[in-house]
């Protein structure tokens, strides 16, 4: 990729910025300690982003008979759940 984007080989607009980004990415990915730090940072950012949209205190399940979704508190995980109107 760097050969394709190198300034001597590629005169296209934006090739210099693309070359810099690919070089930076390679410097992180090729160094295991830098890569581990990057992974930790990205994973923590991902968890923070997801937790904004997901209530981690609950989970969803579905009644296949009625095709209705239900949200329950986490303390009901691995328990048999029964909805009063469900015949299944």
Residue pairs with C-beta under 8 A, 6 or more apart in sequence:
1 22
2 19
2 22
2 23
2 26
3 9
4 10
5 15
5 18
5 19
5 22
6 19
7 15
7 16
7 19
10 19
27 34
28 34
28 35
28 38
29 35
55 71
56 74
57 73
57 74
58 71
58 72
58 73
58 74
59 71
59 72
59 74
59 76
59 77
60 69
60 70
60 71
60 72
61 69
61 70
61 72
61 81
62 68
62 69
62 70
63 70
63 83
63 86
63 88
64 88
65 86
65 87
65 88
66 83
66 85
66 86
66 88
68 83
70 81
70 83
72 81
